[in-house]
Amino acid sequence: MAETRLIQGRYRLLDLIGRGGMGEVWRGRDESLDRHVAVKCLKPLGPQQGDPGIGRVLRERFRREARVAASLQHRGITVVHDFGEDDGVLYLVMELLEGRNLSQLMDDGVQGPLAVPDVVEVTEQVAHALAYCHDQGIIHRDLKPANIMRLTDGTVKICDFGIARLGHDAGFTAKLTGTNIAMGTPHYMSPEQIGGESVDYRSDLYSLGCVLYEIATGAPPFDHGDAWAVLLGHRDTAPEPPRAKRPELPDFLEQIVLDLLAKSPDDRPGDARELAHRITAARGGTLAHPAPAARAPVPPAPPAELPDWTRGMTNGPKATGAVDLRAAVPLDAAAGLTGEWISRIDGRRTPDAGQARRTERSTAPPELLSVLATRHTAGLSLSRLGKWEEAVEVHRGVAAEREQALGAEHPDTLASRYEVAFTLSRTGRPADALREYEHVARGRELALGADHPDTLGARQEIAYVLGQLGRHFEAHDLYTAVLAGRERSPHLGPDHPDTLRCRHNLAYNLSRIGRLEEAHRTAGEVADARARVLGPLHPDTLVTRYEVAYALGRLGRWAEALQTYREVAEARGQALGADHPDTLAARYEAGISLGRLGHSADALALYRDLAADRARVHGPEHPETLRARHGIGVNLGRLGRWEEALEEAREVCAARVRALGPGHPDTQVSRREVAVGYGWLGRWDESLAEYRQVAEDRERALGPGHPDALAARQDEAQLLERLGRGAEAAEVYGRIAQRRGE
């Protein structure tokens, strides 16, 4: 779509900020009122849907739901300004929100839960918004982390109120998608929704309970491997109490979550307003916090089947692993609103292995296999676009249907299971990915042999996820074995790109287990080989040269590391562009090297330029922008400019609290920098308060025995000792020794 596209002669589309299954969201400008807005364009129906009546139904439903959404006026609900149709595309004009949804906030915490105060605040604000909507007779029906936004000023807003319901009629959805996959996300569906019963406002309360459970513990209440198990969990199984997964949660919050997750709507809180009052009372200290009452296990329901609409359903995206859609592949400017919705796909990785090799005779209908092959390819396309969560659900569905049609060990089934594992590993779920890869590797070894390229590929990915899980010594042994298999294979050999990728990963892993000289030597050999095979400016070549620089830094050879980082940054600028994230990352590491060499003035200048570029490309409160600004503060301190350093550190800390949350590791690093600045300026009481806050935050987030939490307590003790408060220092040192088991 061209950036100058004008909707209804009034709304000018400026840039794409989001893309999902229903359509796209653009940042736009209302030229009549001269204000920025968000414009949601629903994906148009193409002729392949086959039923011309569906378009009429969709338009009528859209108008009805848009009117409902526009009638809602509450600070906790996204404001809808306008809606209509332009050149066959339905559009909705909303207020432009500055913030991140709960899914993204959990990603910022490395797929972890939110801080407890944030969970309580979100609960209270969402409860008030739901109470208002339920008073209007409106039910959301699709409450999930991606539909709840926290703005930069702390306001929490529910998005897609009413519009999310467009795809929830099962028969209508099946006609629209042609895949027999019902829309909606099973992780947040109430038992009455699953049972196909009529729902009321209490269904929203159950969905809210699922959301709160996830942001409080890091996982949904029923986090099973397939959609059928999730649905049965909602219907038949009592959830594990949240404090069993996160003991620091307050009793009252656990009780509220469990009350919301009651199987029967009659056993849930009376309404959202009652829920809001409970939260408000608890925050004010007027609500007793009794230990949660033991709940008897919910007896299993009779072995009745779930509704027909659930058949073939996949899990759908959970909060963790959400993708920043602003980084999506740019659209074809000539396509326009009604053009193709998946564009510019590069050639990532292997095709569907089963399309090229059939080792079993199938009795499945050829038309079914053709549909599954098309869906497999669509899943690959989603991965290439960075839509990992959508990709994993497509591949899960295809894998399940291929297993039923072809068998568990058929190459096509294993190809789909491989893609499931690949996407899981890229969305922060390495343990789940490991199980899938191990299954694929066993099946391929039995069918193809241990040294077949497909078998080696699966085993190499096992090594990769072992590294993600911190099991670097196991990863090293497996990389070594896979490398030997690749080098002796007549189909691969030492210079094959897959062999070089394996050697690169081996070099990376060697540095993580402390074998730095070997890591440096191996990375250098791979970089030379990739330059010869792929070219000096190929992204893979530059990735390995980046690894060479990292190893040099670990070895203390900072001058060589600096030179290599600078060369990588320059080469990436030529090959990828000056504003590409990889180019900017190399510049950041060059700044680290300058600081290590004592060139603080040069490092300061570099970080000022980098922060300005990051802010222009990503925004002023993007984590990478704030990381560059942190470097500014550090080097101001190294230059003895402590007043400026303290001011920078305080601003970055405040921005990180807003963008990442108070418990995020980057926020804690900034808070420690604030403490250091206070200390250098002789403001000891303020310095001590900050050190203690860092220690408390780390203990809450990581546990009191975590090395980072202990290091923060060590800072506190050293400052107490410096202030002559020996008895207090000795007490803190004693607690540290006890937690270390000394």
C-alpha positions in Angstrom: 0.0 0.0 0.0 1.4 3.4 -0.9 2.1 5.7 2.0 0.0 8.4 0.5 -3.2 6.4 0.3 -6.1 8.5 1.4 -9.2 6.7 2.9 -12.5 8.5 2.2 -10.7 11.6 1.3 -9.9 12.1 5.0 -7.6 9.5 6.6 -4.1 9.4 5.2 -2.2 6.1 5.9 1.3 6.8 7.0 3.0 3.5 8.1 2.1 0.0 9.0 2.2 -0.7 12.8 0.5 -4.1 13.0 -0.7 -7.1 11.0 -2.9 -10.0 12.1 -5.3 -12.6 10.8 -8.1 -10.1 10.4 -6.2 -7.4 8.7 -3.7 -4.5 9.2 -3.4 -1.5 11.5 -1.9 1.7 10.1 -0.8 4.8 11.8 -2.7 7.6 10.0 -3.6 11.2 10.1 -7.1 12.6 10.2 -6.6 15.5 7.8 -9.9 17.1 8.8 -9.0 17.4 12.5 -5.2 17.3 12.1 -4.7 14.5 14.6 -2.9 11.1 14.4 -5.2 8.0 14.5 -5.0 4.3 14.1 -6.7 2.9 11.0 -7.7 -0.8 11.1 -8.3 -2.2 7.6 -10.0 -5.6 7.6 -8.6 -8.2 5.2 -10.8 -8.3 2.1 -12.5 -11.5 1.0 -11.1 -12.8 -2.2 -13.1 -14.8 -4.8 -11.5 -18.0 -3.5 -13.9 -18.0 -0.5 -16.6 -19.1 -2.9 -19.8 -17.8 -1.2 -20.7 -14.3 -2.3 -23.1 -14.0 0.6 -20.2 -14.2 3.1 -19.1 -10.7 2.0 -22.5 -9.2 2.7 -22.7 -10.9 6.1 -19.2 -9.7 7.0 -20.1 -6.1 6.0 -23.3 -6.1 8.0 -21.6 -7.7 11.0 -18.8 -5.2 10.8 -21.2 -2.2 10.8 -23.1 -3.6 13.7 -20.1 -4.3 15.8 -18.4 -1.0 14.9 -21.4 0.9 16.1 -21.3 -1.1 19.4 -17.6 -0.3 19.8 -18.1 3.4 18.9 -20.8 3.6 21.6 -18.4 2.7 24.4 -16.9 5.7 26.2 -14.5 4.8 29.0 -10.9 5.5 29.8 -10.2 1.8 29.9 -11.6 1.1 26.3 -10.0 2.1 23.0 -12.0 5.0 21.5 -13.5 4.3 18.1 -13.8 7.6 16.0 -15.2 6.4 12.7 -15.8 3.4 10.4 -16.8 2.7 6.9 -15.8 1.1 3.6 -13.4 2.3 1.0 -12.7 0.6 -2.4 -14.1 -2.7 -1.0 -12.0 -2.6 2.2 -13.7 -2.2 5.6 -11.9 0.2 7.9 -12.1 1.4 11.5 -10.6 4.6 12.8 -9.5 4.5 16.4 -7.4 6.5 18.8 -3.7 6.0 18.4 -2.3 4.3 21.5 1.3 4.7 22.7 2.2 1.6 24.7 2.5 -2.2 24.6 0.1 -4.9 25.0 0.4 -7.5 27.8 1.8 -10.1 25.4 4.6 -7.7 24.4 5.3 -6.7 28.1 5.7 -10.4 28.9 8.1 -10.8 26.0 10.1 -7.9 27.4 10.5 -9.9 30.6 12.0 -12.8 28.5 8.7 -14.7 28.4 8.3 -14.2 32.2 5.5 -12.9 34.4 4.9 -9.2 35.1 5.8 -7.7 38.4 3.2 -8.3 41.1 2.2 -4.6 41.5 1.7 -4.5 37.7 -0.5 -7.6 37.8 -2.7 -6.0 40.5 -2.9 -2.6 38.6 -3.9 -4.3 35.4 -6.5 -6.4 37.2 -8.1 -3.4 38.8 -8.2 -1.2 35.6 -9.5 -4.1 33.4 -12.2 -4.9 36.0 -13.5 -1.3 35.9 -13.5 -1.3 32.1 -15.4 -4.6 32.0 -17.9 -3.4 34.6 -18.7 -0.4 32.4 -19.1 -2.5 29.3 -21.2 -5.2 31.0 -23.5 -2.5 32.3 -24.1 -1.5 28.7 -25.0 -5.1 27.9 -21.8 -5.7 25.9 -19.6 -8.8 26.1 -16.1 -8.9 24.7 -15.8 -12.7 24.1 -12.2 -12.6 23.1 -10.3 -11.2 26.1 -6.6 -12.1 25.9 -3.2 -10.5 26.6 -2.8 -9.2 23.0 -6.2 -7.3 23.4 -5.1 -5.5 26.6 -2.8 -2.5 26.2 -0.8 -0.7 28.8 0.0 2.9 27.7 3.1 4.8 28.5 1.3 6.8 31.2 0.2 3.6 33.0 -3.4 3.5 31.7 -4.7 0.1 30.8 -7.1 -0.2 27.8 -9.1 -3.1 26.3 -8.8 -3.2 22.6 -11.0 -4.7 19.9 -14.1 -4.6 22.0 -16.8 -5.9 19.7 -14.7 -6.1 16.6 -13.0 -9.3 17.9 -16.3 -11.0 17.7 -16.5 -10.8 14.0 -14.8 -14.2 13.6 -16.4 -16.1 16.4 -19.4 -17.6 14.8 -18.1 -21.1 14.1 -19.9 -21.9 10.9 -19.1 -18.4 9.5 -15.5 -18.9 10.4 -15.2 -22.3 8.8 -16.5 -20.8 5.5 -14.1 -17.8 5.8 -10.9 -19.8 6.5 -11.5 -23.0 4.6 -9.3 -24.7 7.1 -11.7 -26.0 9.7 -9.8 -24.1 12.4 -12.1 -22.1 14.6 -11.0 -18.5 15.4 -10.2 -17.6 18.9 -7.5 -18.7 21.3 -8.4 -21.8 23.5 -6.1 -20.7 26.3 -8.6 -18.0 27.3 -11.9 -19.6 26.5 -14.5 -20.3 29.2 -16.0 -23.7 29.6 -19.4 -22.5 28.4 -17.8 -21.1 25.2 -16.1 -24.5 24.7 -19.4 -26.3 25.2 -21.1 -24.2 22.6 -23.5 -22.8 25.2 -24.9 -19.3 25.4 -22.5 -17.0 27.2 -22.9 -13.8 29.3 -20.6 -11.4 31.0 -19.3 -14.1 33.3 -17.5 -15.7 30.3 -15.4 -12.5 30.1 -14.6 -12.9 33.8 -13.3 -16.4 33.2 -11.1 -15.2 30.3 -9.8 -12.4 32.5 -8.9 -15.1 35.0 -6.9 -16.9 32.3 -5.1 -13.7 31.4 -4.3 -12.8 35.0 -3.0 -16.3 35.7 -0.6 -16.0 32.7 0.8 -12.5 33.5 1.2 -13.6 37.2 2.9 -16.9 36.6 4.3 -16.7 33.1 2.0 -19.4 31.5 -1.7 -19.9 30.9 -3.6 -22.1 33.4 -3.8 -25.0 31.0 -0.5 -24.9 29.0 -0.8 -28.2 27.2 0.8 -29.3 23.9 -2.4 -29.3 21.8 -5.7 -27.5 21.6 -7.8 -30.5 22.5 -6.0 -31.0 25.8 -6.3 -27.2 26.5 -10.1 -27.4 25.9 -10.5 -30.4 28.1 -8.4 -28.7 30.8 -10.8 -25.7 30.8 -13.8 -28.0 31.0 -12.6 -30.8 33.4 -9.5 -29.8 35.4 -9.0 -27.5 38.4 -6.1 -25.2 37.7 -2.9 -25.4 39.8 -2.9 -22.6 42.3 -0.8 -19.7 41.0 1.3 -19.5 44.2 2.5 -23.0 43.5 4.3 -21.6 40.5 5.1 -18.2 42.0 5.1 -18.1 45.8 5.5 -14.4 46.2 2.1 -13.7 44.8 -0.2 -12.3 47.5 -2.9 -14.6 48.9 -5.8 -12.3 47.8 -4.6 -12.2 44.2 -4.4 -16.0 44.0 -7.9 -16.3 45.5 -9.3 -13.8 42.9 -7.7 -15.7 40.0 -9.1 -19.0 41.3 -12.5 -17.5 41.8 -12.5 -16.2 38.2 -11.5 -19.6 36.9 -14.5 -21.4 38.5 -15.9 -23.9 36.0 -19.5 -22.9 36.8 -20.4 -19.2 35.9 -22.5 -19.1 39.2 -19.3 -19.7 41.2 -17.4 -16.8 39.8 -17.5 -13.2 41.2 -20.9 -11.6 40.9 -19.7 -9.1 38.4 -16.7 -7.1 37.3 -17.5 -4.3 39.7 -17.4 -6.6 42.6 -14.0 -7.8 41.4 -12.8 -4.2 41.1 -13.9 -3.5 44.7 -12.0 -6.5 46.0 -8.8 -5.3 44.3 -9.3 -1.8 45.6 -9.9 -3.0 49.1 -6.9 -5.3 49.0 -4.6 -2.5 47.8 -5.9 -0.3 50.7 -5.1 -3.0 53.2 -8.8 -3.5 54.2 -9.1 -7.0 52.8 -7.8 -9.9 54.9 -5.4 -12.2 53.1 -6.4 -15.6 54.2 -4.6 -18.7 52.8 -6.6 -19.9 49.8 -9.2 -22.5 50.7 -8.4 -25.9 49.4 -10.5 -26.6 46.3 -11.8 -30.1 45.7 -10.8 -31.4 42.3 -13.5 -30.9 39.8 -14.9 -34.3 39.0 -14.3 -35.3 35.4 -17.2 -34.7 33.1 -18.8 -37.6 31.3 -16.8 -38.7 28.3 -18.9 -36.6 26.0 -17.2 -35.2 22.9 -16.4 -31.5 22.7 -18.5 -29.6 20.2 -18.0 -30.2 16.5 -16.6 -26.7 15.9 -13.5 -27.6 18.1 -12.4 -30.3 15.7 -9.1 -29.5 14.1 -8.6 -26.5 16.3 -5.1 -25.4 17.1 -3.8 -23.7 20.2 -3.6 -20.2 18.9 -1.1 -17.7 20.1 -0.4 -17.3 23.9 1.0 -14.2 25.3 4.6 -15.3 25.2 6.6 -15.0 22.1 4.6 -12.3 20.5 6.0 -10.7 17.4 6.6 -7.0 16.9 4.6 -6.6 13.7 6.2 -3.2 13.0 9.2 -5.2 11.8 7.3 -7.1 9.2 8.3 -7.3 5.6 7.2 -4.1 3.8 4.2 -4.3 1.7 4.2 -4.0 -2.1 3.5 -0.4 -2.6 1.5 -1.1 -5.8 -0.7 -3.7 -4.2 -3.2 -1.3 -2.5 -5.6 -2.2 0.2 -7.1 -5.1 -1.8 -3.8 -6.6 -2.9 -1.9 -9.5 -1.6 -1.7 -9.8 2.2 1.6 -11.9 2.3 4.4 -10.3 0.3 8.1 -10.6 -0.5 9.0 -14.0 0.9 12.7 -14.9 0.8 14.1 -18.4 0.5 14.4 -19.5 4.1 15.6 -23.0 4.9 14.3 -26.3 3.5 11.1 -26.8 1.6 8.5 -29.4 2.7 10.6 -32.5 2.6 7.7 -34.7 1.9 7.0 -32.9 -1.4 10.3 -34.1 -2.8 10.5 -37.6 -1.2 7.8 -40.1 -0.6 8.9 -43.2 1.2 5.5 -44.6 2.0 2.5 -45.3 -0.2 -0.4 -43.2 1.1 -4.1 -44.1 1.0 -5.1 -40.6 2.0 -7.2 -38.6 -0.5 -4.8 -36.7 -2.9 -6.9 -33.5 -2.5 -6.4 -33.7 1.3 -2.6 -34.0 0.8 -2.6 -31.1 -1.6 -4.5 -28.9 0.9 -2.0 -29.9 3.7 1.0 -29.1 1.5 -0.5 -25.7 0.7 -1.0 -25.0 4.4 2.5 -26.3 5.2 3.9 -23.7 2.7 1.7 -21.0 4.2 3.3 -21.8 7.6 6.8 -21.4 6.1 5.7 -18.1 4.7 4.5 -16.9 8.1 7.9 -17.8 9.6 9.7 -15.9 6.9 7.6 -12.9 7.8 8.5 -13.3 11.4 5.0 -14.3 12.4 6.2 -17.1 14.6 3.1 -17.6 16.7 0.8 -17.9 13.7 3.3 -20.2 12.0 3.5 -22.6 14.9 -0.3 -23.0 15.1 -0.5 -23.7 11.3 2.2 -26.3 11.5 0.7 -27.9 14.6 -2.6 -28.3 12.8 -0.9 -29.7 9.6 1.2 -32.1 11.7 -1.8 -33.5 13.5 -3.8 -34.0 10.2 -0.7 -35.5 8.5 -0.2 -37.9 11.3 -3.8 -39.1 11.1 -3.7 -39.4 7.3 -0.1 -40.7 6.8 1.2 -42.0 10.1 3.5 -40.6 12.7 6.8 -41.5 11.0 5.9 -40.4 7.5 8.5 -37.8 6.1 5.7 -35.3 5.6 4.5 -35.6 9.2 8.1 -35.3 10.5 8.6 -32.2 8.3 5.7 -30.6 10.0 6.8 -31.6 13.4 10.2 -30.1 12.6 8.6 -26.8 11.7 6.6 -26.8 14.9 9.9 -27.3 16.8 11.7 -24.6 14.8 9.0 -22.0 15.5 8.8 -23.0 19.2 12.6 -22.4 19.6 12.2 -19.0 18.0 9.4 -17.9 20.4 11.1 -18.6 23.7 9.9 -22.2 24.3 13.1 -24.3 24.0 12.0 -27.1 26.3 8.9 -27.7 24.1 11.0 -27.4 21.0 13.5 -30.0 22.3 10.8 -32.6 22.7 9.6 -32.1 19.1 13.1 -32.1 17.7 14.0 -35.3 19.5 10.9 -37.0 18.1 11.8 -35.9 14.6 15.5 -36.9 14.9 14.5 -40.4 16.1 12.0 -40.8 13.3 14.4 -39.6 10.6 17.3 -41.8 11.9 15.1 -44.9 11.7 13.8 -44.0 8.2 16.8 -42.3 6.6 19.9 -43.2 8.6 22.0 -41.3 11.1 24.1 -39.4 8.5 21.2 -38.3 6.3 21.2 -34.4 5.9 17.6 -34.3 7.3 18.6 -36.3 10.4 21.7 -34.2 10.9 19.6 -31.0 10.6 17.2 -32.2 13.3 20.1 -33.1 15.6 21.8 -29.8 15.0 18.6 -28.0 16.1 18.6 -30.2 19.2 22.0 -28.8 20.0 20.8 -25.2 19.4 17.9 -25.5 21.9 20.2 -27.2 24.4 22.2 -24.0 24.3 19.1 -22.0 24.8 18.4 -24.0 27.9 21.9 -23.4 29.2 23.0 -27.0 28.7 26.1 -25.9 26.8 28.3 -28.9 27.4 25.7 -31.3 26.0 25.2 -28.9 23.1 29.0 -29.0 22.5 29.1 -32.8 22.3 26.2 -32.9 19.9 27.5 -30.1 17.7 30.8 -32.0 17.4 29.0 -35.2 16.4 26.8 -33.5 13.9 29.8 -31.7 12.4 31.7 -34.9 11.9 28.6 -36.4 10.2 28.3 -33.4 7.9 32.0 -33.3 6.9 32.0 -37.0 6.0 28.7 -36.9 4.1 29.1 -37.0 0.3 26.1 -34.7 0.0 27.6 -32.0 2.2 31.3 -31.7 2.9 33.3 -29.1 4.9 32.3 -26.1 2.8 28.6 -26.7 2.5 26.6 -23.8 4.0 24.9 -26.2 6.5 28.3 -27.5 7.6 29.6 -24.0 8.1 26.5 -23.1 10.1 27.2 -26.0 12.4 30.8 -24.9 12.8 29.6 -21.4 13.6 27.3 -22.7 16.2 30.1 -24.8 17.7 32.3 -21.7 17.9 29.5 -19.8 19.7 29.0 -22.6 22.1 32.7 -22.9 22.8 32.8 -19.3 24.0 29.9 -20.0 26.4 31.7 -22.9 28.1 34.9 -20.8 28.5 37.0 -22.4 25.8 37.8 -18.9 24.4 40.9 -19.6 22.3 39.2 -22.5 20.5 36.1 -20.3 20.0 38.2 -17.6 18.5 40.1 -19.9 16.2 37.0 -21.8 15.0 35.0 -18.6 14.4 37.9 -17.2 12.4 38.1 -20.3 10.2 34.4 -20.2 9.6 34.4 -16.5 8.8 37.2 -17.1 6.2 35.3 -20.1 4.7 32.0 -18.2 4.5 33.7 -15.2 2.9 35.1 -17.6 0.3 31.9 -19.6 -0.3 29.2 -16.9 0.3 31.1 -13.6 -0.2 32.6 -11.1 2.4 29.3 -9.1 2.6 26.9 -12.0 3.1 25.0 -11.7 6.3 26.2 -15.1 7.5 29.8 -14.1 6.9 29.3 -11.0 9.0 27.5 -12.8 11.8 30.6 -15.0 12.2 32.9 -12.0 12.1 30.8 -10.5 14.8 31.4 -13.8 16.8 35.1 -13.4 16.2 35.0 -9.9 17.7 33.0 -11.2 20.7 35.6 -13.9 21.4 38.4 -11.3 21.1 36.7 -9.2 23.7 36.3 -12.2 26.1 40.0 -12.8 25.7 40.8 -9.2 26.6 42.0 -8.3 23.2 39.8 -5.2 23.0 41.8 -3.2 20.4 41.3 -6.1 17.9 37.7 -6.5 19.0 37.1 -2.8 18.3 38.6 -3.0 14.9 36.5 -6.1 14.0 33.3 -4.6 15.2 33.9 -1.4 13.2 34.6 -3.5 10.1 31.4 -5.5 10.7 29.4 -2.3 11.2 30.7 -0.8 8.0 30.1 -3.9 6.0 26.6 -4.4 7.4 25.9 -0.7 6.5 26.8 -1.5 2.9 24.9 -4.8 2.7 21.9 -4.2 4.9 21.7 -0.4 5.4 22.8 2.0 8.1 19.5 1.6 10.1 19.4 -2.2 10.0 19.3 -3.7 13.6 22.4 -5.8 12.9 24.3 -2.7 11.8 23.3 -0.8 14.9 24.1 -3.8 17.1 27.7 -3.8 15.8 28.0 -0.1 16.5 26.9 -0.7 20.1 29.5 -3.4 20.6 32.2 -1.0 19.2 31.1 1.4 21.9 31.6 -1.3 24.6 35.1 -1.9 23.2 36.0 1.8 23.3 34.9 2.0 26.9 37.0 -1.1 27.8 40.0 0.6 26.2 39.5 3.7 28.2 38.4 5.8 25.3 35.4 7.2 27.1 35.1 10.4 25.2 35.0 8.5 21.9 32.5 6.0 23.4 30.3 8.9 24.6 30.2 10.4 21.1 29.4 7.0 19.6 26.5 6.3 22.0 25.0 9.8 21.5 24.9 9.2 17.8 23.6 5.7 18.2 20.9 6.8 20.7 19.7 9.4 18.2 19.6 6.8 15.4 17.8 4.3 17.5 15.2 6.8 18.6 14.6 7.8 15.0 14.3 4.2 13.8 12.6 2.5 16.8 11.3 5.3 19.1 12.7 7.1 22.2 11.6 4.3 24.6 12.5 1.3 22.6 14.8 -1.1 24.7 17.7 -0.7 22.3 17.4 3.1 22.4 17.5 3.0 26.2 20.5 0.7 26.1 22.4 3.2 24.0 21.4 6.0 26.4 22.6 3.8 29.3 26.0 3.8 27.6 25.9 7.6 27.5 25.4 7.7 31.3 28.1 5.1 32.0 30.7 7.0 29.9 29.7 10.4 31.4 30.6 8.8 34.8 33.9 7.5 33.5 34.7 11.0 32.4 33.9 12.3 35.9 30.8 14.2 34.8 28.7 12.8 37.6 25.9 15.3 37.7 25.2 14.7 34.0 25.7 10.9 34.4 23.2 10.8 37.3 20.6 12.8 35.4 21.0 10.5 32.3 20.8 7.4 34.5 17.6 8.6 36.3 15.9 9.4 33.0 16.8 6.0 31.5 15.7 4.2 34.6 12.3 6.0 34.6 11.9 5.2 30.9 12.8 1.6 31.5 10.2 1.3 34.3 7.6 2.6 31.9 8.6 0.5 28.9 9.9 -2.7 30.6 8.6 -2.7 34.2 10.4 -2.2 37.5 11.5 -5.8 37.7 13.2 -6.1 34.3 17.0 -6.7 34.4 17.7 -3.6 32.3 15.7 -1.5 34.7 17.6 -2.9 37.7 20.9 -2.2 35.9 19.9 1.4 35.4 18.8 1.7 39.0 22.2 0.5 40.1 23.8 3.2 37.9 21.7 5.8 39.7 23.0 4.4 43.0 26.6 4.7 41.7 26.0 8.3 40.7 24.5 9.3 44.0 27.6 7.7 45.7 30.1 9.6 43.6 28.3 12.8 44.5 28.3 12.0 48.2 24.6 11.6 48.5 24.9 8.5 50.5 21.4 8.1 51.9 19.9 8.2 48.4 22.6 5.8 47.1 21.9 3.3 49.8 18.1 3.5 49.1 18.7 2.7 45.5 21.1 -0.2 46.2 18.5 -1.7 48.5 15.7 -1.2 45.9 17.8 -3.1 43.4 18.4 -5.9 45.8 14.7 -6.2 46.7 13.6 -6.1 43.0 16.1 -8.8 42.1 15.1 -11.0 45.0 11.4 -10.7 44.0 12.2 -11.4 40.3 15.0 -13.9 40.6 14.9 -15.3 44.1 17.1 -14.4 47.1 19.7 -16.9 46.3 20.3 -15.9 42.6 23.8 -14.6 41.9 22.5 -11.2 40.7 20.4 -10.8 43.8 23.4 -11.7 46.0 25.6 -9.2 44.1 23.1 -6.4 44.8 23.1 -7.2 48.5 26.9 -7.2 48.3 26.7 -3.6 47.0 24.5 -2.7 49.9 26.8 -4.2 52.4 29.9 -2.5 51.0 28.2 0.9 51.1 27.1 0.3 54.7 30.7 -0.6 55.6 32.0 2.5 53.9 29.6 4.6 55.9 30.9 3.2 59.1 27.7 1.2 59.8 29.6 -2.0 60.5 26.9 -3.9 62.5 24.4 -3.4 59.7 27.0 -4.4 57.1 27.9 -7.5 59.1 24.2 -8.5 59.2 23.9 -8.2 55.4 27.1 -10.1 54.8 25.8 -12.8 57.1 22.6 -13.2 55.1 24.7 -13.4 51.9 26.9 -16.1 53.3 23.8 -18.1 54.5 22.2 -17.9 51.1 25.4 -19.0 49.4 25.5 -22.0 51.8 28.9 -20.9 53.2 
